[in-house]
Amino acid sequence: QKVKDSMRVLLPVLLNKSHDSYDKIRAILLYIFSTNGTTQENLDKLIQNVQIESDSDMIRNWKYLDVPVISSFVAQQHKYPRRDRSKEETFQLSRWTPVIKDVMEDAIENKLDSKDWPYCSQCPPTWNGSGAV
């Protein structure tokens, strides 16, 4: 079951004095992973309220592993839009469709955004009129 307000669930755990600081860091990281990042202000408040300023690098260094610790509007904007595949016939074990399938189909139809795909989106159509080159 999806948690609707994860901060409401997280705060009692963080403010509990019986929990170790490493457990609190794990809880903050789980919150960050579940929300695909948080704002800089929210992260600073969490670190100050939990009093783990000395260990805050354990949280912030996840950005070097390409984990979106600090989310921004720009990072959310570049997410590739997914196609609606609810009507397609699927096998029982393969209901999930990878993003690369959407990208390849858009490349074939020559519909890729030139900002995100500068080397692929300006490909001229072939002599028979199809978008695939």
Accessible surface in RSA format (square Angstrom, percent):
REM  Atomic radii and reference values for relative SASA: ProtOr
REM  Chains: A
REM  Algorithm: Lee & Richards
REM  Probe-radius: 1.40
REM  Slices: 20
REM RES _ NUM      All-atoms   Total-Side   Main-Chain    Non-polar    All polar
REM                ABS   REL    ABS   REL    ABS   REL    ABS   REL    ABS   REL
RES GLN A   1   224.81 125.7 141.53 103.4  83.29 198.3  59.58 126.8 165.23 125.3
RES LYS A   2   184.91  90.2 161.12  98.9  23.79  56.6 115.07 103.6  69.84  74.4
RES VAL A   3    83.84  55.2  64.15  58.1  19.69  47.4  69.28  60.2  14.57  39.5
RES LYS A   4   205.94 100.5 164.26 100.8  41.68  99.2 113.67 102.3  92.27  98.3
RES ASP A   5    63.48  44.5  57.28  57.0   6.20  14.7  25.09  59.1  38.38  38.3
RES SER A   6    30.45  25.7  26.59  35.5   3.86   8.9  19.47  41.5  10.98  15.4
RES MET A   7    42.28  21.9  41.46  27.4   0.82   2.0  39.67  33.7   2.61   3.5
RES ARG A   8   176.71  74.2 165.70  84.5  11.02  26.2  63.61  86.9 113.10  68.5
RES VAL A   9    92.40  60.8  84.76  76.7   7.64  18.4  89.83  78.1   2.57   7.0
RES LEU A  10    14.40   8.0  11.88   8.5   2.52   6.3  14.33  10.1   0.08   0.2
RES LEU A  11    65.47  36.5  65.47  46.8   0.00   0.0  65.47  46.0   0.00   0.0
RES PRO A  12    85.17  62.1  70.76  64.5  14.41  52.4  78.25  64.6   6.92  43.0
RES VAL A  13    58.87  38.7  57.01  51.6   1.86   4.5  58.87  51.2   0.00   0.0
RES LEU A  14     1.18   0.7   0.16   0.1   1.02   2.6   0.16   0.1   1.02   2.7
RES LEU A  15   101.89  56.7  84.88  60.7  17.01  42.8  88.05  61.8  13.84  37.2
RES ASN A  16    61.80  42.6  53.56  51.8   8.24  19.9  12.88  31.0  48.93  47.3
RES LYS A  17   178.08  86.9 152.12  93.3  25.96  61.8 108.08  97.3  70.00  74.6
RES SER A  18    96.91  81.9  56.05  74.8  40.85  94.1  55.80 118.8  41.11  57.6
RES HIS A  19    67.92  37.1  58.19  40.4   9.73  24.9  40.72  42.0  27.20  31.7
RES ASP A  20    80.02  56.0  69.86  69.5  10.16  24.0  29.18  68.7  50.84  50.7
RES SER A  21    38.81  32.8  33.82  45.1   4.99  11.5  23.05  49.1  15.77  22.1
RES TYR A  22   107.47  50.2 106.42  60.5   1.05   2.7  67.42  50.7  40.05  49.4
RES ASP A  23    61.31  42.9  56.35  56.1   4.96  11.7  16.01  37.7  45.31  45.2
RES LYS A  24    21.63  10.5  21.57  13.2   0.06   0.1   1.58   1.4  20.05  21.4
RES ILE A  25     6.66   3.8   6.66   5.0   0.00   0.0   6.66   4.8   0.00   0.0
RES ARG A  26   138.91  58.3 137.31  70.0   1.60   3.8  59.91  81.9  78.99  47.9
RES ALA A  27    15.33  14.1  11.14  17.2   4.19   9.5  13.96  19.7   1.37   3.6
RES ILE A  28     0.00   0.0   0.00   0.0   0.00   0.0   0.00   0.0   0.00   0.0
RES LEU A  29    18.80  10.5  18.80  13.4   0.00   0.0  18.80  13.2   0.00   0.0
RES LEU A  30   120.17  66.9 116.98  83.7   3.20   8.0 117.37  82.4   2.80   7.5
RES TYR A  31    27.90  13.0  22.53  12.8   5.37  14.0   7.86   5.9  20.04  24.7
RES ILE A  32     0.60   0.3   0.13   0.1   0.47   1.1   0.13   0.1   0.47   1.3
RES PHE A  33    81.00  40.5  62.55  38.7  18.44  48.0  67.07  40.7  13.93  39.9
RES SER A  34    81.66  69.0  42.71  57.0  38.95  89.7  51.48 109.6  30.19  42.3
RES THR A  35    58.79  41.8  33.87  34.3  24.93  59.4  41.54  55.8  17.25  26.1
RES ASN A  36    87.37  60.2  83.21  80.4   4.16  10.0  20.35  49.0  67.02  64.8
RES GLY A  37     5.68   7.0   0.00   N/A   5.68   7.0   0.00   0.0   5.68  12.7
RES THR A  38     7.82   5.6   2.32   2.4   5.50  13.1   5.77   7.8   2.05   3.1
RES THR A  39    75.64  53.8  74.31  75.3   1.34   3.2  69.13  92.9   6.52   9.9
RES GLN A  40    81.36  45.5  78.15  57.1   3.21   7.6  48.61 103.5  32.76  24.8
RES GLU A  41   128.26  73.6 124.12  93.9   4.14   9.9  45.67  88.3  82.60  67.4
RES ASN A  42    38.38  26.5  35.94  34.7   2.44   5.9  12.71  30.6  25.68  24.8
RES LEU A  43     0.08   0.0   0.08   0.1   0.00   0.0   0.08   0.1   0.00   0.0
RES ASP A  44    47.28  33.1  45.97  45.8   1.31   3.1  18.96  44.6  28.32  28.2
RES LYS A  45   126.04  61.5 125.01  76.7   1.03   2.4  72.89  65.6  53.15  56.6
RES LEU A  46     5.27   2.9   5.12   3.7   0.16   0.4   5.22   3.7   0.05   0.1
RES ILE A  47     4.86   2.8   4.86   3.6   0.00   0.0   4.86   3.5   0.00   0.0
RES GLN A  48   113.86  63.7 104.75  76.6   9.11  21.7  22.75  48.4  91.11  69.1
RES ASN A  49    91.07  62.8  72.17  69.7  18.90  45.5  13.48  32.5  77.58  75.0
RES VAL A  50    11.67   7.7   1.15   1.0  10.53  25.4   2.93   2.5   8.74  23.7
RES GLN A  51   135.89  76.0 112.68  82.4  23.20  55.2  27.41  58.3 108.48  82.3
RES ILE A  52     4.57   2.6   2.05   1.5   2.52   6.1   4.57   3.3   0.00   0.0
RES GLU A  53    96.66  55.5  82.75  62.6  13.90  33.1  54.63 105.7  42.03  34.3
RES SER A  54   107.83  91.1  68.76  91.8  39.07  90.0  57.98 123.5  49.85  69.8
RES ASP A  55    34.82  24.4  32.38  32.2   2.44   5.8   2.44   5.7  32.38  32.3
RES SER A  56    13.84  11.7  13.83  18.5   0.02   0.0   0.47   1.0  13.37  18.7
RES ASP A  57    87.40  61.2  87.20  86.8   0.20   0.5  19.69  46.3  67.71  67.5
RES MET A  58    80.97  41.9  70.10  46.4  10.87  25.9  64.10  54.5  16.87  22.3
RES ILE A  59     0.00   0.0   0.00   0.0   0.00   0.0   0.00   0.0   0.00   0.0
RES ARG A  60    67.56  28.4  66.36  33.8   1.20   2.9  35.81  48.9  31.75  19.2
RES ASN A  61    73.88  50.9  69.81  67.5   4.08   9.8  19.46  46.8  54.42  52.6
RES TRP A  62    81.80  32.8  80.73  39.1   1.07   2.5  73.45  39.2   8.35  13.6
RES LYS A  63   115.85  56.5 102.79  63.1  13.06  31.1  52.10  46.9  63.76  67.9
RES TYR A  64   160.44  74.9 130.56  74.3  29.89  77.8  99.82  75.0  60.63  74.7
RES LEU A  65   123.58  68.8 100.33  71.8  23.25  58.4 106.29  74.6  17.28  46.5
RES ASP A  66   136.45  95.6 107.98 107.5  28.47  67.3  35.00  82.4 101.44 101.2
RES VAL A  67    28.63  18.8  25.05  22.7   3.58   8.6  26.08  22.7   2.55   6.9
RES PRO A  68    64.04  46.7  53.57  48.8  10.47  38.1  63.73  52.6   0.31   1.9
RES VAL A  69     3.79   2.5   2.36   2.1   1.43   3.4   2.36   2.1   1.43   3.9
RES ILE A  70    70.62  40.2  51.62  38.5  19.00  45.8  51.62  37.2  19.00  51.6
RES SER A  71    22.61  19.1  13.77  18.4   8.84  20.4   3.44   7.3  19.17  26.8
RES SER A  72    54.45  46.0  45.44  60.6   9.01  20.8  42.45  90.4  12.00  16.8
RES PHE A  73   147.94  74.0 138.00  85.5   9.94  25.9 139.79  84.8   8.15  23.3
RES VAL A  74    92.67  61.0  92.67  83.9   0.00   0.0  92.67  80.5   0.00   0.0
RES ALA A  75    62.17  57.2  38.70  59.7  23.48  53.4  47.07  66.3  15.10  40.0
RES GLN A  76   112.69  63.0  96.25  70.3  16.44  39.1  39.44  84.0  73.24  55.6
RES GLN A  77   114.28  63.9  83.81  61.3  30.47  72.5  31.62  67.3  82.66  62.7
RES HIS A  78   115.75  63.3  93.44  64.9  22.32  57.1  74.38  76.7  41.37  48.1
RES LYS A  79   151.88  74.1 131.57  80.7  20.31  48.4 101.23  91.1  50.64  53.9
RES TYR A  80    43.96  20.5  31.80  18.1  12.15  31.6  32.60  24.5  11.35  14.0
RES PRO A  81   103.33  75.3  87.93  80.2  15.40  56.0  98.89  81.6   4.44  27.6
RES ARG A  82   112.97  47.4  81.20  41.4  31.76  75.6  53.85  73.6  59.12  35.8
RES ARG A  83    81.47  34.2  64.05  32.7  17.42  41.5  37.73  51.6  43.74  26.5
RES ASP A  84   118.35  82.9  81.88  81.5  36.47  86.2  44.33 104.3  74.03  73.8
RES ARG A  85    33.85  14.2  22.28  11.4  11.57  27.5  19.61  26.8  14.24   8.6
RES SER A  86    84.75  71.6  44.52  59.4  40.24  92.7  51.89 110.5  32.87  46.0
RES LYS A  87   186.20  90.8 152.95  93.8  33.26  79.2 118.15 106.3  68.05  72.5
RES GLU A  88    83.06  47.7  65.90  49.9  17.16  40.8  37.85  73.2  45.21  36.9
RES GLU A  89   177.25 101.8 140.14 106.0  37.10  88.3  60.93 117.9 116.31  95.0
RES THR A  90    69.69  49.6  39.74  40.3  29.94  71.4  26.43  35.5  43.26  65.4
RES PHE A  91   164.92  82.5 160.89  99.7   4.03  10.5 164.50  99.7   0.43   1.2
RES GLN A  92   135.16  75.6 121.94  89.1  13.22  31.5  55.95 119.1  79.20  60.1
RES LEU A  93   176.56  98.3 141.82 101.5  34.73  87.3 146.65 103.0  29.90  80.5
RES SER A  94    59.88  50.6  47.30  63.1  12.58  29.0  47.15 100.4  12.73  17.8
RES ARG A  95   169.78  71.3 146.81  74.8  22.97  54.7  52.60  71.9 117.18  71.0
RES TRP A  96   188.65  75.7 168.46  81.5  20.19  47.4 154.15  82.2  34.50  56.0
RES THR A  97    24.95  17.7  19.69  20.0   5.26  12.5   7.22   9.7  17.73  26.8
RES PRO A  98    51.30  37.4  51.30  46.8   0.00   0.0  51.30  42.4   0.00   0.0
RES VAL A  99    62.15  40.9  59.69  54.0   2.46   5.9  59.69  51.9   2.46   6.7
RES ILE A 100   106.82  60.8 103.13  76.8   3.69   8.9 104.29  75.1   2.53   6.9
RES LYS A 101    87.23  42.6  82.48  50.6   4.75  11.3  47.86  43.1  39.37  41.9
RES ASP A 102     0.22   0.2   0.22   0.2   0.00   0.0   0.12   0.3   0.10   0.1
RES VAL A 103    12.56   8.3  12.56  11.4   0.00   0.0  12.56  10.9   0.00   0.0
RES MET A 104   102.67  53.2 102.67  67.9   0.00   0.0  83.53  71.0  19.14  25.4
RES GLU A 105    44.93  25.8  43.46  32.9   1.47   3.5  25.11  48.6  19.83  16.2
RES ASP A 106    20.90  14.6  20.90  20.8   0.00   0.0   0.38   0.9  20.51  20.5
RES ALA A 107    33.03  30.4  21.73  33.5  11.30  25.7  23.81  33.5   9.22  24.4
RES ILE A 108    93.59  53.3  91.91  68.5   1.68   4.1  92.65  66.7   0.94   2.6
RES GLU A 109    79.72  45.8  57.00  43.1  22.72  54.1  33.50  64.8  46.22  37.7
RES ASN A 110    56.08  38.7  33.18  32.1  22.90  55.1   8.90  21.4  47.18  45.6
RES LYS A 111   139.60  68.1 110.61  67.9  28.99  69.0  73.05  65.7  66.55  70.9
RES LEU A 112    16.28   9.1   3.45   2.5  12.83  32.3   4.74   3.3  11.54  31.0
RES ASP A 113    72.29  50.6  61.51  61.2  10.78  25.5  31.18  73.4  41.10  41.0
RES SER A 114    54.16  45.8  45.37  60.5   8.79  20.3  16.47  35.1  37.70  52.8
RES LYS A 115   177.40  86.5 146.67  90.0  30.73  73.2  98.60  88.8  78.80  83.9
RES ASP A 116    66.69  46.7  41.76  41.6  24.93  59.0  16.40  38.6  50.29  50.2
RES TRP A 117    79.15  31.8  76.78  37.2   2.37   5.6  78.31  41.8   0.83   1.4
RES PRO A 118    73.89  53.8  63.12  57.5  10.77  39.1  63.68  52.6  10.21  63.4
RES TYR A 119   202.48  94.5 176.91 100.7  25.57  66.5 132.93  99.9  69.55  85.7
RES CYS A 120    60.88  46.0  54.12  60.4   6.75  15.9   5.43  13.8  55.44  59.8
RES SER A 121    17.54  14.8   2.55   3.4  14.99  34.5   2.97   6.3  14.57  20.4
RES GLN A 122   139.29  77.9 110.93  81.1  28.36  67.5  43.25  92.1  96.04  72.8
RES CYS A 123    42.14  31.9  35.89  40.0   6.25  14.7   7.82  19.8  34.32  37.0
RES PRO A 124    99.02  72.2  92.06  83.9   6.96  25.3  97.63  80.6   1.39   8.7
RES PRO A 125    84.69  61.7  68.04  62.0  16.65  60.5  68.04  56.2  16.65 103.5
RES THR A 126    43.68  31.1  30.17  30.6  13.51  32.2  36.65  49.2   7.03  10.6
RES TRP A 127   240.96  96.7 197.78  95.7  43.18 101.4 183.74  98.0  57.21  92.8
RES ASN A 128    98.54  68.0  62.59  60.5  35.94  86.5  23.48  56.5  75.06  72.6
RES GLY A 129    60.42  74.5   0.00   N/A  60.42  74.5  32.73  89.8  27.69  62.0
RES SER A 130    52.15  44.1  41.74  55.7  10.41  24.0  44.23  94.2   7.92  11.1
RES GLY A 131    18.49  22.8   0.00   N/A  18.49  22.8   6.00  16.5  12.49  28.0
RES ALA A 132    44.44  40.9  37.25  57.5   7.18  16.3  40.65  57.3   3.78  10.0
RES VAL A 133   127.50  83.9  58.83  53.3  68.67 165.5  82.55  71.7  44.95 121.9
END  Absolute sums over single chains surface
CHAIN  1 A    10660.9       8827.0       1833.9       6297.1       4363.8
END  Absolute sums over all chains
TOTAL         10660.9       8827.0       1833.9       6297.1       4363.8
